[in-house]
């Protein structure tokens, strides 16, 4: 079995990713989630995995951002919109996409740590892959609200040259 993995420009690959993301989080259903009103950042890059039987099986967005952690500027990478097509779940695609995204961030030597947000049912998935809960505060921008404390999803970090576990991270922009 051969798995096709691509890491593509975020804007240019949006047309490929959008149908999968809409299938995983239908717009009318996403609005009902506690995070449904959030304005999310657009991915800088996307990990896309094709299913052997055809079609996009899995997606992970990659984000690069200068943030502040306890008032100090840091270059970080973010992962978001990790999504797997319903008929492709439990085949390891999300783990493969996550590995490809981490390797992509690792290749950008300036990235000090990675950050993602997830819901409680995904905690174990990320923790078994080296992600750690971040116990501090996260701040982000939202249109019409300005800078807000972002508490709708739990933050997790992946260590590169830094290993933050607490403090305050200001995303200096939209969440992902």
PyMOL CGO cylinders between C-alpha atoms (Angstrom):
from pymol import cmd
from pymol.cgo import CYLINDER

trace = [
    CYLINDER, 0.00, 0.00, 0.00, 1.34, 3.42, -0.97, 0.3, 1, 1, 1, 1, 1, 1,
    CYLINDER, 1.34, 3.42, -0.97, 0.32, 6.61, 0.82, 0.3, 1, 1, 1, 1, 1, 1,
    CYLINDER, 0.32, 6.61, 0.82, 0.71, 9.90, -1.00, 0.3, 1, 1, 1, 1, 1, 1,
    CYLINDER, 0.71, 9.90, -1.00, 1.74, 12.81, 1.31, 0.3, 1, 1, 1, 1, 1, 1,
    CYLINDER, 1.74, 12.81, 1.31, 2.02, 16.39, 0.08, 0.3, 1, 1, 1, 1, 1, 1,
    CYLINDER, 2.02, 16.39, 0.08, 3.01, 19.53, 1.95, 0.3, 1, 1, 1, 1, 1, 1,
    CYLINDER, 3.01, 19.53, 1.95, 1.63, 22.41, -0.09, 0.3, 1, 1, 1, 1, 1, 1,
    CYLINDER, 1.63, 22.41, -0.09, 1.15, 26.16, 0.09, 0.3, 1, 1, 1, 1, 1, 1,
    CYLINDER, 1.15, 26.16, 0.09, -1.86, 26.89, 2.30, 0.3, 1, 1, 1, 1, 1, 1,
    CYLINDER, -1.86, 26.89, 2.30, -3.68, 29.30, 0.01, 0.3, 1, 1, 1, 1, 1, 1,
    CYLINDER, -3.68, 29.30, 0.01, -3.01, 27.38, -3.19, 0.3, 1, 1, 1, 1, 1, 1,
    CYLINDER, -3.01, 27.38, -3.19, -4.16, 24.08, -1.68, 0.3, 1, 1, 1, 1, 1, 1,
    CYLINDER, -4.16, 24.08, -1.68, -7.34, 25.44, -0.04, 0.3, 1, 1, 1, 1, 1, 1,
    CYLINDER, -7.34, 25.44, -0.04, -9.54, 24.21, -2.89, 0.3, 1, 1, 1, 1, 1, 1,
    CYLINDER, -9.54, 24.21, -2.89, -8.26, 20.66, -2.27, 0.3, 1, 1, 1, 1, 1, 1,
    CYLINDER, -8.26, 20.66, -2.27, -8.70, 20.85, 1.53, 0.3, 1, 1, 1, 1, 1, 1,
    CYLINDER, -8.70, 20.85, 1.53, -12.05, 22.63, 1.75, 0.3, 1, 1, 1, 1, 1, 1,
    CYLINDER, -12.05, 22.63, 1.75, -14.30, 19.68, 0.77, 0.3, 1, 1, 1, 1, 1, 1,
    CYLINDER, -14.30, 19.68, 0.77, -12.66, 17.43, 3.39, 0.3, 1, 1, 1, 1, 1, 1,
    CYLINDER, -12.66, 17.43, 3.39, -12.92, 20.06, 6.13, 0.3, 1, 1, 1, 1, 1, 1,
    CYLINDER, -12.92, 20.06, 6.13, -16.57, 20.73, 5.23, 0.3, 1, 1, 1, 1, 1, 1,
    CYLINDER, -16.57, 20.73, 5.23, -17.28, 17.00, 5.39, 0.3, 1, 1, 1, 1, 1, 1,
    CYLINDER, -17.28, 17.00, 5.39, -15.63, 16.64, 8.82, 0.3, 1, 1, 1, 1, 1, 1,
    CYLINDER, -15.63, 16.64, 8.82, -17.10, 19.89, 10.19, 0.3, 1, 1, 1, 1, 1, 1,
    CYLINDER, -17.10, 19.89, 10.19, -20.18, 20.76, 8.10, 0.3, 1, 1, 1, 1, 1, 1,
    CYLINDER, -20.18, 20.76, 8.10, -20.69, 24.54, 8.24, 0.3, 1, 1, 1, 1, 1, 1,
    CYLINDER, -20.69, 24.54, 8.24, -24.17, 24.22, 9.77, 0.3, 1, 1, 1, 1, 1, 1,
    CYLINDER, -24.17, 24.22, 9.77, -22.90, 21.75, 12.39, 0.3, 1, 1, 1, 1, 1, 1,
    CYLINDER, -22.90, 21.75, 12.39, -19.72, 23.67, 13.16, 0.3, 1, 1, 1, 1, 1, 1,
    CYLINDER, -19.72, 23.67, 13.16, -21.79, 26.72, 14.08, 0.3, 1, 1, 1, 1, 1, 1,
    CYLINDER, -21.79, 26.72, 14.08, -23.34, 24.66, 16.88, 0.3, 1, 1, 1, 1, 1, 1,
    CYLINDER, -23.34, 24.66, 16.88, -19.93, 23.88, 18.44, 0.3, 1, 1, 1, 1, 1, 1,
    CYLINDER, -19.93, 23.88, 18.44, -18.70, 26.13, 21.23, 0.3, 1, 1, 1, 1, 1, 1,
    CYLINDER, -18.70, 26.13, 21.23, -15.90, 27.18, 18.84, 0.3, 1, 1, 1, 1, 1, 1,
    CYLINDER, -15.90, 27.18, 18.84, -18.24, 27.66, 15.84, 0.3, 1, 1, 1, 1, 1, 1,
    CYLINDER, -18.24, 27.66, 15.84, -18.14, 31.47, 16.00, 0.3, 1, 1, 1, 1, 1, 1,
    CYLINDER, -18.14, 31.47, 16.00, -14.33, 31.70, 16.06, 0.3, 1, 1, 1, 1, 1, 1,
    CYLINDER, -14.33, 31.70, 16.06, -12.50, 33.39, 13.19, 0.3, 1, 1, 1, 1, 1, 1,
    CYLINDER, -12.50, 33.39, 13.19, -9.53, 31.11, 12.46, 0.3, 1, 1, 1, 1, 1, 1,
    CYLINDER, -9.53, 31.11, 12.46, -6.22, 31.93, 10.75, 0.3, 1, 1, 1, 1, 1, 1,
    CYLINDER, -6.22, 31.93, 10.75, -5.50, 30.54, 7.29, 0.3, 1, 1, 1, 1, 1, 1,
    CYLINDER, -5.50, 30.54, 7.29, -2.82, 27.86, 7.10, 0.3, 1, 1, 1, 1, 1, 1,
    CYLINDER, -2.82, 27.86, 7.10, 0.58, 28.78, 5.70, 0.3, 1, 1, 1, 1, 1, 1,
    CYLINDER, 0.58, 28.78, 5.70, 1.12, 25.19, 4.57, 0.3, 1, 1, 1, 1, 1, 1,
    CYLINDER, 1.12, 25.19, 4.57, -1.06, 22.08, 4.46, 0.3, 1, 1, 1, 1, 1, 1,
    CYLINDER, -1.06, 22.08, 4.46, -0.22, 18.41, 4.88, 0.3, 1, 1, 1, 1, 1, 1,
    CYLINDER, -0.22, 18.41, 4.88, -2.54, 16.48, 2.59, 0.3, 1, 1, 1, 1, 1, 1,
    CYLINDER, -2.54, 16.48, 2.59, -2.73, 12.69, 2.53, 0.3, 1, 1, 1, 1, 1, 1,
    CYLINDER, -2.73, 12.69, 2.53, -4.39, 10.88, -0.35, 0.3, 1, 1, 1, 1, 1, 1,
    CYLINDER, -4.39, 10.88, -0.35, -6.19, 7.61, 0.41, 0.3, 1, 1, 1, 1, 1, 1,
    CYLINDER, -6.19, 7.61, 0.41, -4.95, 4.61, -1.61, 0.3, 1, 1, 1, 1, 1, 1,
    CYLINDER, -4.95, 4.61, -1.61, -8.50, 4.19, -2.97, 0.3, 1, 1, 1, 1, 1, 1,
    CYLINDER, -8.50, 4.19, -2.97, -8.56, 7.85, -4.01, 0.3, 1, 1, 1, 1, 1, 1,
    CYLINDER, -8.56, 7.85, -4.01, -9.56, 11.19, -2.61, 0.3, 1, 1, 1, 1, 1, 1,
    CYLINDER, -9.56, 11.19, -2.61, -8.18, 13.27, 0.19, 0.3, 1, 1, 1, 1, 1, 1,
    CYLINDER, -8.18, 13.27, 0.19, -8.06, 11.23, 3.41, 0.3, 1, 1, 1, 1, 1, 1,
    CYLINDER, -8.06, 11.23, 3.41, -6.46, 13.61, 5.91, 0.3, 1, 1, 1, 1, 1, 1,
    CYLINDER, -6.46, 13.61, 5.91, -5.47, 17.26, 6.40, 0.3, 1, 1, 1, 1, 1, 1,
    CYLINDER, -5.47, 17.26, 6.40, -3.31, 19.18, 8.85, 0.3, 1, 1, 1, 1, 1, 1,
    CYLINDER, -3.31, 19.18, 8.85, -2.77, 22.93, 8.64, 0.3, 1, 1, 1, 1, 1, 1,
    CYLINDER, -2.77, 22.93, 8.64, 0.66, 24.36, 9.47, 0.3, 1, 1, 1, 1, 1, 1,
    CYLINDER, 0.66, 24.36, 9.47, 1.08, 27.92, 10.75, 0.3, 1, 1, 1, 1, 1, 1,
    CYLINDER, 1.08, 27.92, 10.75, 4.19, 30.05, 11.35, 0.3, 1, 1, 1, 1, 1, 1,
    CYLINDER, 4.19, 30.05, 11.35, 3.91, 32.94, 13.77, 0.3, 1, 1, 1, 1, 1, 1,
    CYLINDER, 3.91, 32.94, 13.77, 5.88, 35.34, 15.91, 0.3, 1, 1, 1, 1, 1, 1,
    CYLINDER, 5.88, 35.34, 15.91, 4.14, 35.27, 19.31, 0.3, 1, 1, 1, 1, 1, 1,
    CYLINDER, 4.14, 35.27, 19.31, 5.02, 36.44, 22.79, 0.3, 1, 1, 1, 1, 1, 1,
    CYLINDER, 5.02, 36.44, 22.79, 5.53, 34.01, 25.64, 0.3, 1, 1, 1, 1, 1, 1,
    CYLINDER, 5.53, 34.01, 25.64, 5.74, 35.82, 28.98, 0.3, 1, 1, 1, 1, 1, 1,
    CYLINDER, 5.74, 35.82, 28.98, 6.44, 39.05, 27.07, 0.3, 1, 1, 1, 1, 1, 1,
    CYLINDER, 6.44, 39.05, 27.07, 9.33, 37.57, 25.05, 0.3, 1, 1, 1, 1, 1, 1,
    CYLINDER, 9.33, 37.57, 25.05, 9.03, 37.24, 21.27, 0.3, 1, 1, 1, 1, 1, 1,
    CYLINDER, 9.03, 37.24, 21.27, 9.23, 33.65, 19.98, 0.3, 1, 1, 1, 1, 1, 1,
    CYLINDER, 9.23, 33.65, 19.98, 8.97, 32.01, 16.59, 0.3, 1, 1, 1, 1, 1, 1,
    CYLINDER, 8.97, 32.01, 16.59, 6.54, 29.13, 16.85, 0.3, 1, 1, 1, 1, 1, 1,
    CYLINDER, 6.54, 29.13, 16.85, 4.75, 26.72, 14.60, 0.3, 1, 1, 1, 1, 1, 1,
    CYLINDER, 4.75, 26.72, 14.60, 1.12, 25.83, 14.92, 0.3, 1, 1, 1, 1, 1, 1,
    CYLINDER, 1.12, 25.83, 14.92, -0.94, 22.88, 13.83, 0.3, 1, 1, 1, 1, 1, 1,
    CYLINDER, -0.94, 22.88, 13.83, -4.67, 23.10, 13.26, 0.3, 1, 1, 1, 1, 1, 1,
    CYLINDER, -4.67, 23.10, 13.26, -7.65, 21.66, 11.46, 0.3, 1, 1, 1, 1, 1, 1,
    CYLINDER, -7.65, 21.66, 11.46, -6.38, 18.09, 11.82, 0.3, 1, 1, 1, 1, 1, 1,
    CYLINDER, -6.38, 18.09, 11.82, -9.15, 16.22, 10.03, 0.3, 1, 1, 1, 1, 1, 1,
    CYLINDER, -9.15, 16.22, 10.03, -9.63, 12.72, 8.64, 0.3, 1, 1, 1, 1, 1, 1,
    CYLINDER, -9.63, 12.72, 8.64, -12.40, 11.63, 6.31, 0.3, 1, 1, 1, 1, 1, 1,
    CYLINDER, -12.40, 11.63, 6.31, -14.90, 9.43, 8.19, 0.3, 1, 1, 1, 1, 1, 1,
    CYLINDER, -14.90, 9.43, 8.19, -14.31, 6.34, 6.03, 0.3, 1, 1, 1, 1, 1, 1,
    CYLINDER, -14.31, 6.34, 6.03, -10.52, 6.68, 6.44, 0.3, 1, 1, 1, 1, 1, 1,
    CYLINDER, -10.52, 6.68, 6.44, -10.34, 6.86, 10.23, 0.3, 1, 1, 1, 1, 1, 1,
    CYLINDER, -10.34, 6.86, 10.23, -8.42, 4.36, 12.38, 0.3, 1, 1, 1, 1, 1, 1,
    CYLINDER, -8.42, 4.36, 12.38, -5.85, 3.76, 9.62, 0.3, 1, 1, 1, 1, 1, 1,
    CYLINDER, -5.85, 3.76, 9.62, -3.09, 5.95, 11.08, 0.3, 1, 1, 1, 1, 1, 1,
    CYLINDER, -3.09, 5.95, 11.08, -3.47, 8.85, 8.63, 0.3, 1, 1, 1, 1, 1, 1,
    CYLINDER, -3.47, 8.85, 8.63, -3.74, 11.55, 11.31, 0.3, 1, 1, 1, 1, 1, 1,
    CYLINDER, -3.74, 11.55, 11.31, -0.59, 10.26, 13.01, 0.3, 1, 1, 1, 1, 1, 1,
    CYLINDER, -0.59, 10.26, 13.01, 1.26, 10.27, 9.68, 0.3, 1, 1, 1, 1, 1, 1,
    CYLINDER, 1.26, 10.27, 9.68, 0.04, 13.80, 8.89, 0.3, 1, 1, 1, 1, 1, 1,
    CYLINDER, 0.04, 13.80, 8.89, 1.07, 14.96, 12.35, 0.3, 1, 1, 1, 1, 1, 1,
    CYLINDER, 1.07, 14.96, 12.35, 4.56, 13.47, 11.88, 0.3, 1, 1, 1, 1, 1, 1,
    CYLINDER, 4.56, 13.47, 11.88, 4.90, 15.17, 8.49, 0.3, 1, 1, 1, 1, 1, 1,
    CYLINDER, 4.90, 15.17, 8.49, 3.80, 18.49, 10.00, 0.3, 1, 1, 1, 1, 1, 1,
    CYLINDER, 3.80, 18.49, 10.00, 6.25, 18.20, 12.92, 0.3, 1, 1, 1, 1, 1, 1,
    CYLINDER, 6.25, 18.20, 12.92, 9.08, 17.37, 10.51, 0.3, 1, 1, 1, 1, 1, 1,
    CYLINDER, 9.08, 17.37, 10.51, 8.15, 20.40, 8.39, 0.3, 1, 1, 1, 1, 1, 1,
    CYLINDER, 8.15, 20.40, 8.39, 8.29, 22.61, 11.51, 0.3, 1, 1, 1, 1, 1, 1,
    CYLINDER, 8.29, 22.61, 11.51, 11.59, 21.00, 12.57, 0.3, 1, 1, 1, 1, 1, 1,
    CYLINDER, 11.59, 21.00, 12.57, 13.05, 21.85, 9.15, 0.3, 1, 1, 1, 1, 1, 1,
    CYLINDER, 13.05, 21.85, 9.15, 12.37, 25.54, 9.92, 0.3, 1, 1, 1, 1, 1, 1,
    CYLINDER, 12.37, 25.54, 9.92, 15.14, 25.89, 12.49, 0.3, 1, 1, 1, 1, 1, 1,
    CYLINDER, 15.14, 25.89, 12.49, 13.75, 29.15, 13.89, 0.3, 1, 1, 1, 1, 1, 1,
    CYLINDER, 13.75, 29.15, 13.89, 10.65, 27.41, 15.31, 0.3, 1, 1, 1, 1, 1, 1,
    CYLINDER, 10.65, 27.41, 15.31, 11.11, 27.21, 19.10, 0.3, 1, 1, 1, 1, 1, 1,
    CYLINDER, 11.11, 27.21, 19.10, 8.02, 25.12, 19.90, 0.3, 1, 1, 1, 1, 1, 1,
    CYLINDER, 8.02, 25.12, 19.90, 4.73, 24.10, 18.33, 0.3, 1, 1, 1, 1, 1, 1,
    CYLINDER, 4.73, 24.10, 18.33, 1.21, 24.82, 19.58, 0.3, 1, 1, 1, 1, 1, 1,
    CYLINDER, 1.21, 24.82, 19.58, -2.16, 23.31, 18.80, 0.3, 1, 1, 1, 1, 1, 1,
    CYLINDER, -2.16, 23.31, 18.80, -5.65, 23.44, 20.29, 0.3, 1, 1, 1, 1, 1, 1,
    CYLINDER, -5.65, 23.44, 20.29, -7.83, 20.41, 20.82, 0.3, 1, 1, 1, 1, 1, 1,
    CYLINDER, -7.83, 20.41, 20.82, -10.94, 19.09, 22.47, 0.3, 1, 1, 1, 1, 1, 1,
    CYLINDER, -10.94, 19.09, 22.47, -10.86, 16.64, 25.42, 0.3, 1, 1, 1, 1, 1, 1,
    CYLINDER, -10.86, 16.64, 25.42, -11.63, 13.57, 23.29, 0.3, 1, 1, 1, 1, 1, 1,
    CYLINDER, -11.63, 13.57, 23.29, -8.31, 14.13, 21.45, 0.3, 1, 1, 1, 1, 1, 1,
    CYLINDER, -8.31, 14.13, 21.45, -6.03, 14.70, 24.47, 0.3, 1, 1, 1, 1, 1, 1,
    CYLINDER, -6.03, 14.70, 24.47, -4.69, 11.12, 24.58, 0.3, 1, 1, 1, 1, 1, 1,
    CYLINDER, -4.69, 11.12, 24.58, -4.02, 11.09, 20.82, 0.3, 1, 1, 1, 1, 1, 1,
    CYLINDER, -4.02, 11.09, 20.82, -1.71, 14.10, 21.08, 0.3, 1, 1, 1, 1, 1, 1,
    CYLINDER, -1.71, 14.10, 21.08, -0.10, 13.18, 24.40, 0.3, 1, 1, 1, 1, 1, 1,
    CYLINDER, -0.10, 13.18, 24.40, 0.98, 9.76, 23.08, 0.3, 1, 1, 1, 1, 1, 1,
    CYLINDER, 0.98, 9.76, 23.08, 2.71, 11.62, 20.23, 0.3, 1, 1, 1, 1, 1, 1,
    CYLINDER, 2.71, 11.62, 20.23, 4.80, 13.89, 22.46, 0.3, 1, 1, 1, 1, 1, 1,
    CYLINDER, 4.80, 13.89, 22.46, 2.47, 16.86, 22.98, 0.3, 1, 1, 1, 1, 1, 1,
    CYLINDER, 2.47, 16.86, 22.98, 2.17, 18.40, 26.46, 0.3, 1, 1, 1, 1, 1, 1,
    CYLINDER, 2.17, 18.40, 26.46, -0.70, 20.38, 28.00, 0.3, 1, 1, 1, 1, 1, 1,
    CYLINDER, -0.70, 20.38, 28.00, 0.00, 24.09, 28.37, 0.3, 1, 1, 1, 1, 1, 1,
    CYLINDER, 0.00, 24.09, 28.37, -1.37, 25.22, 31.74, 0.3, 1, 1, 1, 1, 1, 1,
    CYLINDER, -1.37, 25.22, 31.74, -1.06, 28.97, 31.18, 0.3, 1, 1, 1, 1, 1, 1,
    CYLINDER, -1.06, 28.97, 31.18, -3.13, 31.59, 29.40, 0.3, 1, 1, 1, 1, 1, 1,
    CYLINDER, -3.13, 31.59, 29.40, -3.52, 31.99, 25.65, 0.3, 1, 1, 1, 1, 1, 1,
    CYLINDER, -3.52, 31.99, 25.65, -4.54, 35.29, 24.09, 0.3, 1, 1, 1, 1, 1, 1,
    CYLINDER, -4.54, 35.29, 24.09, -5.66, 35.74, 20.49, 0.3, 1, 1, 1, 1, 1, 1,
    CYLINDER, -5.66, 35.74, 20.49, -7.28, 38.31, 18.24, 0.3, 1, 1, 1, 1, 1, 1,
    CYLINDER, -7.28, 38.31, 18.24, -10.90, 38.16, 17.13, 0.3, 1, 1, 1, 1, 1, 1,
    CYLINDER, -10.90, 38.16, 17.13, -12.63, 40.58, 14.75, 0.3, 1, 1, 1, 1, 1, 1,
    CYLINDER, -12.63, 40.58, 14.75, -14.80, 43.08, 16.60, 0.3, 1, 1, 1, 1, 1, 1,
    CYLINDER, -14.80, 43.08, 16.60, -13.43, 41.94, 19.97, 0.3, 1, 1, 1, 1, 1, 1,
    CYLINDER, -13.43, 41.94, 19.97, -9.73, 42.70, 19.75, 0.3, 1, 1, 1, 1, 1, 1,
    CYLINDER, -9.73, 42.70, 19.75, -7.41, 40.73, 22.00, 0.3, 1, 1, 1, 1, 1, 1,
    CYLINDER, -7.41, 40.73, 22.00, -9.25, 38.05, 23.98, 0.3, 1, 1, 1, 1, 1, 1,
    CYLINDER, -9.25, 38.05, 23.98, -8.32, 35.23, 26.32, 0.3, 1, 1, 1, 1, 1, 1,
    CYLINDER, -8.32, 35.23, 26.32, -8.73, 32.09, 24.18, 0.3, 1, 1, 1, 1, 1, 1,
    CYLINDER, -8.73, 32.09, 24.18, -10.23, 29.34, 26.34, 0.3, 1, 1, 1, 1, 1, 1,
    CYLINDER, -10.23, 29.34, 26.34, -12.50, 27.44, 23.95, 0.3, 1, 1, 1, 1, 1, 1,
    CYLINDER, -12.50, 27.44, 23.95, -10.05, 24.61, 23.32, 0.3, 1, 1, 1, 1, 1, 1,
    CYLINDER, -10.05, 24.61, 23.32, -7.14, 23.22, 25.33, 0.3, 1, 1, 1, 1, 1, 1,
    CYLINDER, -7.14, 23.22, 25.33, -3.64, 24.25, 24.24, 0.3, 1, 1, 1, 1, 1, 1,
    CYLINDER, -3.64, 24.25, 24.24, -0.90, 21.64, 23.79, 0.3, 1, 1, 1, 1, 1, 1,
    CYLINDER, -0.90, 21.64, 23.79, 2.77, 22.27, 23.02, 0.3, 1, 1, 1, 1, 1, 1,
    CYLINDER, 2.77, 22.27, 23.02, 5.44, 20.24, 21.28, 0.3, 1, 1, 1, 1, 1, 1,
    CYLINDER, 5.44, 20.24, 21.28, 9.00, 20.99, 22.35, 0.3, 1, 1, 1, 1, 1, 1,
    CYLINDER, 9.00, 20.99, 22.35, 11.79, 22.01, 20.03, 0.3, 1, 1, 1, 1, 1, 1,
    CYLINDER, 11.79, 22.01, 20.03, 14.34, 24.41, 21.60, 0.3, 1, 1, 1, 1, 1, 1,
    CYLINDER, 14.34, 24.41, 21.60, 11.80, 25.63, 24.21, 0.3, 1, 1, 1, 1, 1, 1,
    CYLINDER, 11.80, 25.63, 24.21, 9.41, 23.67, 26.45, 0.3, 1, 1, 1, 1, 1, 1,
    CYLINDER, 9.41, 23.67, 26.45, 6.72, 26.03, 27.74, 0.3, 1, 1, 1, 1, 1, 1,
    CYLINDER, 6.72, 26.03, 27.74, 4.24, 24.52, 30.20, 0.3, 1, 1, 1, 1, 1, 1,
    CYLINDER, 4.24, 24.52, 30.20, 2.81, 27.67, 31.78, 0.3, 1, 1, 1, 1, 1, 1,
    CYLINDER, 2.81, 27.67, 31.78, 2.84, 31.43, 31.54, 0.3, 1, 1, 1, 1, 1, 1,
    CYLINDER, 2.84, 31.43, 31.54, 1.11, 33.61, 28.97, 0.3, 1, 1, 1, 1, 1, 1,
    CYLINDER, 1.11, 33.61, 28.97, 1.24, 33.15, 25.21, 0.3, 1, 1, 1, 1, 1, 1,
    CYLINDER, 1.24, 33.15, 25.21, -0.12, 35.93, 23.02, 0.3, 1, 1, 1, 1, 1, 1,
    CYLINDER, -0.12, 35.93, 23.02, -0.72, 34.60, 19.50, 0.3, 1, 1, 1, 1, 1, 1,
    CYLINDER, -0.72, 34.60, 19.50, -0.49, 38.18, 18.14, 0.3, 1, 1, 1, 1, 1, 1,
    CYLINDER, -0.49, 38.18, 18.14, -3.23, 37.28, 15.66, 0.3, 1, 1, 1, 1, 1, 1,
    CYLINDER, -3.23, 37.28, 15.66, -6.02, 34.83, 15.01, 0.3, 1, 1, 1, 1, 1, 1,
    CYLINDER, -6.02, 34.83, 15.01, -5.96, 31.32, 16.54, 0.3, 1, 1, 1, 1, 1, 1,
    CYLINDER, -5.96, 31.32, 16.54, -5.51, 28.24, 14.35, 0.3, 1, 1, 1, 1, 1, 1,
]
cmd.load_cgo(trace, "trace")
